[in-house]
């Protein structure tokens, strides 16, 4: 189905290869996972499969790529479109129509399908991803997760032989991600569609795929079954996010416990690890202490109604204190982003009050609030308007009264912290999704705000850099600053956050310490907690959230 030989590719004006010496064979009906650190060549490889490379992206290419019997280098992207469907990492790059139904039909119209066929396929595609109820909504009004589902539906409507997906669940809540992956698995199982999936969150997908390919610096460094590849001890050093349950087994084996079979699912983990934890005493866990810092953010009876739109927030009341790291979670369209946009004045309350550092946001402009409140948007492209990465990071420091030496020192520190020193003079929009996300965060953190709001900050970011970022944010809030994260990344929250605020339909349904909110939750519980609930159930095991906590019980 896919055959690649001797593939080298350089983007225009780049001396470093995006792909080097790639040889791959992917058979008909295979479900293949491609992973690796940001900038390793994952997206570039996928662009080669449908002809975007070399026909759209400029550069130098050598080698041969055959997909569905066609030489990609000699056939136009239009010819490949009906055979290879691609869902991009950023749905904004894929949506072109004004409403959902037209968007799903767009590709079919361009390929001149009849009205009857289009109507049938549009209906099937909308049902497949569970969004028939939004068919008449404007694409500009959708949440990030809804846009991703629309993008997937628009590709499914073409009935491709090969389906290529570049982190399709990065903006979806746990239930939404599970639904989409189930759809993809069904397309692979029942229709025999060959699937190539790029993903960093391995715990979501390793149990679904037939094969796992790891890229680094543009080349293939591992290729095999998920169980074989995950058994390699060097994956974490390469920046690969090994699933928590795999890290737990590796930790047990490293402590001299009997060699356990490498589990890929929680169910397999229960069978493999039950004996190791069966003698743990069920002692009650002490109640977590409440935060005692001064209030940083105070929300009183907050309501927000979008103009000519829905009521997005309903009577929200909460206090976030200095020194806290708080995660705001919930299903897509539950009001998370709407809530945090009130913290820097981007939105003003329809009713109620919001105070940040003692100031009523309704009485101050966004520019005034930005001196003390940093905001990293969900879409990193919203931060990109300078010609180089260095200029992007430097922009916010203008008119801050800093000396040239101090400004440059801060810029250099951010470039080093986020692994961007080598991209200092690069055009930001030419970078990969994960790299652009790092530029966006560096451009905000360089100002050292007292309150930092991050909307899906680790989207598209590999495990190594994610760990470094979260360690940085942990130090940042320990210095007395406040960090608020909007995220679907349950594992990250379990590891680093102090507190979780869970929203549903614009209202706060749970607000408490992470152990109280995440333990035993059906959708928003980390993998280790689900494992422990099944093994022991109560006491010392019931609120274990992380690998380190689980290993700590055995010492």
N, C-alpha and C positions, 0 to 999 in steps of 0.2 A: 504493500500500500504506500509506504514512504521509504525511500532509499536515498541516503545522502553519502557522498564520497568526496573526501579531500576538501571540505568546505572551509574556506577562509573568507572573512569579510571585514573590511575597514570602512567605517563611516567617513564621509568627506572631511578632509583636513584633520583626521585623527591618525596619529602614529601608532596607536595601540589597537590591536585587532579586537573587534567585538566577538568574533568567532574564529577559532583556529583549529585546523586539522580535525574537523568533526566528521566522523564516520558513524552512521546510524542506520539501522533497519527496523522499521516498525510495521508489524504485520496487520493484516486486515482484522478488525474487531478487537484489537488490543486496547486496553485502558492504561495509559502511560502517564506517570507523574514526573514532571520536570521541576527540580528545585535547585537552590544554590543561593549564595549571597547576592545582594543588590549589585547590579553592574556586571554580573558574571556571564551574561549573554542569553538568558532565558527568553526574554521578549524578542531579541534579535533572531533567535532560532525559530520562534513561532512565526515571525514576519516572513521568513524564508518559505514557509509551507504554503502560503497563499499568494506569493508573488509580490507582496509589498516591498520586500527586498528581492531583487534589485530595482523593480520597476517604479517604485515611489520614492524610497529612500536612496539618496545618492551615496555613492561609495565605490569601493573596489571589491570585486568578488572573484573567487576562483573555486573551481570544483564543479560538482554536478548535484542537482536536486531533482528527483523524480517523485511526483505525488499523483496517485490515481492514474498512472501510466503516462503522465504528461511531464515534459521537461520544463520546470518552472522558469528557468532562465529564458526560454524561448516562447512561452505562452503568456499573454497579457493577464493582468489581475482580474479583468472581467471574465475571462475564460475559466479562471480558477474559482471564481466566486460561488458557482453552483456545486462545486465539489468540496471546497474547503470553507467552512464557516468559522469565523473568528470573533470571539467576544473579548474586547480589550479590557485592560486593567482599569482604565478610567472611562466610565460610560459616557461622560461628556464628549469624548472624542468620537462617539459612535452615533449619537442621536442627532437626527437632521430634521425630522418632521415636527409639527407643532403639537400634535396630539398622539396619544398612545396607539390608537388603531392605525393611523396613517404611518406611524413609524414601523410597526410590524409588517405592514404591507409594502413598504418602500422598496425593498429588494425585489420582491415579486413583480412589482410594477416595472422596474427597470429591466427585468428579464422577460417582460411581456407575457406573463401568465394570464389566462382568461379570468374574468370576474368570478366565475363559479369556483375555480381552483383557489383563487386568492381568498375568497370568503371562507372556504373550508379550512385552508391552512392557517389563516389568521386566528380563527376560532380555536383550532387545535393548539396553536402555540400559546395563546393567552391562557387556556385551560392548563397547559402543561406546567407553566410556572406560577399558576394560582393567582392571576391578576385580571380575570375578566371584568371585575367590578370597577376597574379604573380605565377602561377602554376609551372613554370620552374625555379623560382629563388631559390638561396641557402638560407636556413633558417638562416644561420649565417649573411647574409647581410640584413636581415629585420629589420625594426624599432621595438620598443617594442610593439606598437599597432598592427602592422602587425603580429607579432609572436602570440599575443593573439588571433587574428582572426583565425590563422591557428590552434591553439590549440582547439578552439571551433569547427571548421570544422572537425577536426579529431575525436572528440567525437560524433558529430552529424551523422557522417557516419555510426556509429554503431547502429543507431536507438534505443537508450535506452528507457526503460519504465520510468526511473527516471533520470532527468538531474540535477546534482549538480554543482553549479558554485561559486567559491570562488573569489569574487570581480573581475568579468570578464571585467569590464569597467575601471579599475583603471588606465590603461595606454592609454586610448583612448581619442581623442578629443571629444568635445560635439556632433558633428554630428556622429562620429563613434560610440560613446556610445549609442546614440539614435537608430542608425541602429541595433546594436547588441541586444539591449533590445527589439526592435520591433520584431526581429527574434525569440527571446525567448518567447515573448508573443504569437506570431503566433503558435509556436510549442505547446504551452500550450493550446491555444484556439481551434486550428483546429485539432491537432493530439492527444490531451488529455494527453500529456506527463506531468507527475508530476515534478514540478520544485522546487528545494530548492536553494535559492539564498542568498549568503552572500554579504552584501554591507554596507558601511559606509555612502555613499552619498545618503541619503534618498530622497532628492528632485527629484532624477532621477527615483525612482522606486516605491514609495509608492502608486501611483495612478494605478499601474499595478497589484499589488499583491492582493490575497484574504485574506492573514493573515500575521501577523507580530509577530515574536518571539524574545524577548530580553534576552540575556544571560549576566550574571555577575558572576565572580568567579566560573565558571563552572556549574552554575545552572540557571534554567529558572526563570526570575523574572517578565516577562510580556508575555502574549499570547492572541491575539485577533485580531479584525479587525484593519487595520491601523488607521482609524479615532478614534477608542476607545483608542488604545495604545498611539497615539500622543496627545491625550487630557490629559494625565497624566502630572501633573506639575513637577514631579521628574525626568523626562527623562534627562534633561540637566545636572542635578547633577550627574547622572550615567555616564556621558561622551558620551551621544547619540547626534548625530548631527541633531537636529530637523530642518526640512526644513524652510528656511527664511519666507515663507508665513505663516507657522504655528506660528512661533515666533512673527510675526507681529500681528496676531489675539490675541495671549496670551498677548502681550503688550497692545493692545487696551482694552481688557477685564480687565487687571490689572489697567488701568487708569480710570476705571469706565464707559467706553463706553458700549453700549448695547451688550449683549452676541451675538457674531456672530457664525454661524455654522462653524465648523472646516473644512477649504478647503484643498483639497489634490492636486489641480491643479491650474494653473494661471486662467483658465476660471472660476472655482468655486470661486476663490478669487475675481474676478471682481464683481461677483454678490453679494458676501458677504460684500465687503469693499467699494463699490462705494459711498455709502452715507457718509461714514466717511471722504472722501477726496474731496467731490464735491464742498465744499466752499473754497478750498485752492486757494489763489490768484496766478495768472500766472505771476510772476515777473521774469525777465531775470536773469539767474545765472551769477555772475561775472566770467570773464575768469580766470582760474587758473594761479597762478604765475609760472614762469619758474625757474628751479633749477639754483642756482648761485654758487655752490661749484666748487672747482678745478676739472679738468678732472681726472677721475680714469681709464677709459677705452676709448681709441680712436681707431676707426676702419675706415680705409681709403680705398675705392675702393677694398674691399676684395672679391676675388674669391677663391673658393676651388673646386677641382675636385678630387674625389677618384681615386686611381690607378685602371685602367681598369674598371672604374665605371662612374656613372652619375656626372654631375656638381651639386654640393650640395648647393653652395652659389654663388650669382650673384651680383657683384658690390655693396656690402653692405657698407654703410657709416653711422656711428652713434657715438655719444659721451655720455658716462654715467659718471656722476659726483659723487664726494664724498658726502656721506650722502643720496644718492638716494636708494630707493628700486624699482627695475625695474622688471616687469614680461615680459618674452619672451613667446609668445603664437603663436598658429597656428595649422593647421591640422597635423596629423601624417605624417612624412616624409617631412615636410616643411623646414627642415634645422635647427631647434632650437638647438638640441644637438651639431650638427656640428659647429654652430656659437660659442656657449659658450666654446667648447673645444679649441678654439683659444685663450681664455682669460687666460689660464694657460700653454699654450705651448704644450698641448697634440697633437694639429694639427698645422702645419705651413702653412701660406698662399700659394696658388698656384700663386696668384698675389695680390698685395696690401700690406698694413701694418696694424699691430695691436700693439698698445702701451698700456701697463698696468702699472700704476704708473710711467709713463715716460720711461719705458723700452720696447724696441722692442722685442716682444716674439720670433721672428725668430733668435735672437742672444743669447738666453738663454735656458738652459735645463729645463725640467719640475721640477727637484729637486730644481734648483735655484729659479724658479717662486713660488714654493710651500711655500717658507718662508713668502711670503706676500699674496698669493692667495690660498684660500681653495676651494676644489671642492668636493661636495657630489654627487656621481654618482647615476644614475637612479636605478641601481640594487644594493641594499645594499650588496649583496654577493661579489661584487668587492672590498669591504673594509675588508672582513673577512679573516684573515690569522693567528690570534693568538689563544691561547688556552682558554682564558677567556675574558669576557667583559672588565674587568679592564685593562688587558694587551693591548687589542685593542685600548682603549682610550689613554693609556699611550704611545703607540708606537711613535707617531709623535713628542713627546716632547724630545725624545732622541737627543742629540747633539744640543740642543737649548740653552745651557748655564744656565738653570734654576737650582736653588737649589732643593734638594730632597723635602724639605718642601713645596716649591712653586709648584712643579710638583704635589705632592700629593693633595695639596689644590685645584688645578685646576681639577684634576681627580674627587675628591669627589664632587666638585661643579657641574660637568657635570652629574655624576651619579644621584645626587639629582634633577637637573633641568629636566632631561629626564625620571625620574621615574624608574631608573635602579639600584638603590642601592641594591635591593633584588636579582639582577642577577649578582652581581659583580664577582662571581666565576664560572658562567655558561659558557658553550661552546657557542659562539655566533650563530653558525649555527643551534643550537637546538631551538632557539627562534622563535616566530611567525614572520610573515612578517613585521608587524608594529613595533615590538620590535627591529628587526634587523635594520629597517630604523632609529630608534632612536639611536642605537649604532653607526651607520655610521655617523650620524650628530654630535654626541658627540665627535667622534674620530677626526673630522675636526675642530669643534668649539673650542676645548680645546686649540688649538694653537693660537687662537685669531687673525686670519688673517685680513688684512686691506680690502681685497676684498673677498667676499664669494659667490661662485657659487653653486646653488643647482638645481639639475635636478630631477624634480618631488619629492620634499622633503616630501610631506604629503601623498604619496601613502600608503594605508593600515593603516593610522593613524586615530584614533577616534577623535571626535570633541573636547573633553576636552584637550587632549595633543596637538592637532593642534593649538588650541587657545593659549596655553601656549608657544608653539614654535614660533608662529607668533608674539606674544607680545615680546618675547626675541629678535627676529630678528629686530623688530621695535626699541627697545631700542638700539640694536647694531648699526643700521644705524644712529640713532639720535646722537650717540657718534662720528659721522664723518666717519664711515665705509661705504662700498658700498655692497649692497646685490642684486644679480641677480638671479631671480627664473625662471626656465623653468617649466611651469605648464599648466594643462588643467583645474585646479580648479578655475572656474570663480568667485565663491562666495568668495574664499579666496583673490583673486586679488582685487575684489571690496572693500573688508574690509581693506586691509593693504597696497597694492602697491601704489606708487605715479604715476607710468607711465607704459604704455603698449607698447611693440614693437610687432607688428603682422607680422609674416612671411608667405609667400606663395611661393612655388616652389623655395626656396632659396633666395628670394628677400624680402626686407622690404616694405610692402604695406601700413602700418600705423605706426606712431610713435608719441605718444602724451600722454597727461594726461589721466588717466584712465576714467574720465568722458567723454572725447571727443571720446575715442576709444570704450568703452563698451556701452554707452547709445544708445539705438535703434538698436544695432547690432542684426542680425538674429540668429547667432549661439553663439557668444561670449558675450551675455548679461546676467547679473544675474537675478534671478527669480523676485526680487522686481522691477527691472527696467521694465521687461516685463509686470508685473502687472500694474505699473503706466502708461506705454504707452497706455494700454488699457482703463484705467480709465479716465485720464485727457488729456494726450497727449502732452501738451506744457508747457513752462514756468517752474514753480517751480517743477512740477512733472516729467518733461521730462528726467532729468539727475539724479534722485534719484536712488542710487545703493544698499543701505543697509537698514536693518530694523531700525537702529538707526536714519538714515537720514529721513526715512518716519515718524517715531514717532516724530522726532524733528519738522516737519512741523505742527503738531497738537498742539504744546505747545503755 
